[in-house]
Amino acid sequence: MKKMVIALAVIGLLCATASPLLAGGIINKSNLSADYFRSLTRHASTDAADIVAFNPAGVMKMDNGIYLKADALYITKDYSNTVPSAVPIPNISGKFESDEPSIVPGLFSVYKRDKWAGFFAVTVPGGGGEVKFKDGNARTGVLGASFLASPAYTAIEAMQIEANSVDLAFTLGGAYEINEMFSVAAGLRYINAHQEFKGSVRLTSLSPLAPPLQEVDLERTATGLGYFLGLNVAPTDKFNLGFLYQSNTELDFESDVKKDTSGGAIPGGVGWADGTKEREDLPGILGFGLSYQFSPKVLGQVNYTQYLESAAKWEGERFKGAGDSSEIGISFTYTFNPQWRASIGYLRTDIAGMKKENLLPEAPELDASTFGIGAVYSPTDRWDISFGYTDVTYDSVVTAVSSSRAFAGTKLEKRSTALSLGAQYRF
């Protein structure tokens, strides 16, 4: 009995940290705005208020005024674990799936006046949604096998996992134009992180002392403060360079047990009793972008992002040896007329150092290739409406050895698409 409820708690502990957004590092996510989805390259951009999250010093290339921008990102997430048929236990082998979508917001504001600017943004740089494995997954299969080792239980009737994870960021900063070539920016970013897990397992029990249904509802929260620095360099009116450094944000997650039918065995067994803390930082990033105006109609951009994961403190054992992940992207934007311009982009994400047996079955951290396409419609010189579509293909992984997360031979797969809509108005 104790083994079962502790194992169920482990599911919650790890599933609750699942990040269901698209590209990014092991924890960080880079898809923060609608304009990102259409091009996948924003570190050298100077065309909309969302650059405060990618190239904050670039706001000095925008026209004077007050900018307000609101974005909505609709993300489909098809995650699956395929457990090999060689596992000879009913209801454990086969394909387990989660297809819960996410809606992620982005809010940006800029006040630009001649040589200086101030800005504020709300983004989701980590987490960002929910996963639901209604019939369990690879991890519950491993745990199910251990449940059946107890003589009190003869079969697993049903298992279910839900997890929600959001890192909400509030950014406040300013920028200053040194001269026509150089601009700088700096500011602070406050992170409010929330993770919640709800899990249940129903078994066929032979003993009244072994309850057939076990349920748990665990929550973890953390807050942290970091800073960022930006530099924009424009050697010519056609050539622009953007640089961004974001510091590591220290996050000490504190647990709160909202429901527990195990009499304390679940949270206590894994150190999740009320007030228990675990360090899991949001790593810093180093971003670089280059843009070149090939002609009045054609703009090309290149992006590189390094996630400074090895400098972050992660107390979770599965992160041992992980970092530093990176992304590189390229895009082209074609301007048809003053009202319409369209973009297309490609991004390659490489996750560094994660061992196959340490990947989360709920949301495995996988290398990916991302394609983005979209357009901006400007009905007036004050309105900009952004549309985007993104398709992410992840490299699947087959586990080589059995672990507490999956049997050997389990195939971990992900597939995501996204639609984005953003509206900006300049006063």
Secondary structure as the mmCIF struct_conf table of DSSP 4:
data_model
#
loop_
_struct_conf.conf_type_id
_struct_conf.id
_struct_conf.beg_label_comp_id
_struct_conf.beg_label_asym_id
_struct_conf.beg_label_seq_id
_struct_conf.end_label_comp_id
_struct_conf.end_label_asym_id
_struct_conf.end_label_seq_id
HELX_RH_AL_P HELX_RH_AL_P1 LYS A 2 CYS A 15
TURN_TY1_P TURN_TY1_P1 ALA A 16 THR A 17
BEND BEND1 LEU A 21 ALA A 23
STRN STRN1 GLY A 24 GLY A 24
BEND BEND2 GLY A 25 ILE A 27
STRN STRN2 LYS A 29 LYS A 29
BEND BEND3 SER A 33 SER A 33
HELX_RH_AL_P HELX_RH_AL_P2 ALA A 34 SER A 39
BEND BEND4 LEU A 40 LEU A 40
TURN_TY1_P TURN_TY1_P2 HIS A 43 ALA A 44
BEND BEND5 ASP A 47 ALA A 48
HELX_RH_3T_P HELX_RH_3T_P1 ALA A 49 ALA A 53
TURN_TY1_P TURN_TY1_P3 PHE A 54 PHE A 54
HELX_RH_3T_P HELX_RH_3T_P2 PRO A 56 LYS A 61
BEND BEND6 MET A 62 MET A 62
HELX_LH_PP_P HELX_LH_PP_P1 ASP A 63 ASP A 63
BEND BEND7 ASN A 64 ASN A 64
STRN STRN3 GLY A 65 VAL A 83
TURN_TY1_P TURN_TY1_P4 SER A 85 ALA A 86
BEND BEND8 VAL A 87 VAL A 87
BEND BEND9 ILE A 89 ILE A 89
TURN_TY1_P TURN_TY1_P5 PRO A 90 ILE A 92
BEND BEND10 SER A 93 SER A 93
STRN STRN4 GLY A 94 SER A 98
STRN STRN5 SER A 102 ARG A 113
TURN_TY1_P TURN_TY1_P6 ASP A 114 LYS A 115
STRN STRN6 TRP A 116 PHE A 133
TURN_TY1_P TURN_TY1_P7 LYS A 134 ASP A 135
HELX_RH_AL_P HELX_RH_AL_P3 ALA A 138 PHE A 147
TURN_TY1_P TURN_TY1_P8 LEU A 148 ALA A 149
BEND BEND11 SER A 150 SER A 150
TURN_TY1_P TURN_TY1_P9 PRO A 151 ALA A 152
STRN STRN7 TYR A 153 GLU A 177
BEND BEND12 ILE A 178 MET A 181
STRN STRN8 PHE A 182 SER A 205
BEND BEND13 LEU A 206 LEU A 206
TURN_TY1_P TURN_TY1_P10 PRO A 208 LEU A 209
BEND BEND14 ALA A 210 ALA A 210
BEND BEND15 PRO A 212 PRO A 212
STRN STRN9 LEU A 213 VAL A 233
BEND BEND16 PRO A 235 LYS A 238
STRN STRN10 PHE A 239 GLN A 246
STRN STRN11 THR A 249 THR A 249
STRN STRN12 ASP A 252 ASP A 260
TURN_TY1_P TURN_TY1_P11 THR A 261 GLY A 264
HELX_RH_AL_P HELX_RH_AL_P4 ALA A 265 GLY A 269
TURN_TY1_P TURN_TY1_P12 VAL A 270 GLY A 271
BEND BEND17 ALA A 273 ALA A 273
TURN_TY1_P TURN_TY1_P13 ASP A 274 GLY A 275
STRN STRN13 LYS A 277 ARG A 279
STRN STRN14 GLU A 280 GLU A 280
STRN STRN15 LEU A 282 LEU A 282
STRN STRN16 GLY A 284 GLN A 293
BEND BEND18 PHE A 294 LYS A 297
STRN STRN17 VAL A 298 LEU A 308
HELX_RH_3T_P HELX_RH_3T_P3 GLU A 309 ALA A 311
BEND BEND19 ALA A 312 ALA A 312
STRN STRN18 TRP A 314 TRP A 314
BEND BEND20 GLY A 316 GLY A 316
HELX_RH_3T_P HELX_RH_3T_P4 GLU A 317 PHE A 319
TURN_TY1_P TURN_TY1_P14 LYS A 320 GLY A 321
STRN STRN19 SER A 326 ASN A 337
TURN_TY1_P TURN_TY1_P15 PRO A 338 GLN A 339
STRN STRN20 TRP A 340 ASP A 350
BEND BEND21 GLY A 353 GLY A 353
HELX_RH_3T_P HELX_RH_3T_P5 LYS A 356 ASN A 358
BEND BEND22 LEU A 359 LEU A 359
BEND BEND23 PRO A 361 ALA A 363
STRN STRN21 ALA A 368 TYR A 377
BEND BEND24 PRO A 379 ARG A 382
STRN STRN22 TRP A 383 TYR A 394
HELX_LH_PP_P HELX_LH_PP_P2 ASP A 395 SER A 396
STRN STRN23 VAL A 397 VAL A 398
BEND BEND25 ALA A 400 VAL A 401
BEND BEND26 SER A 404 ARG A 405
TURN_TY1_P TURN_TY1_P16 ALA A 408 GLY A 409
STRN STRN24 LYS A 411 ARG A 426
#
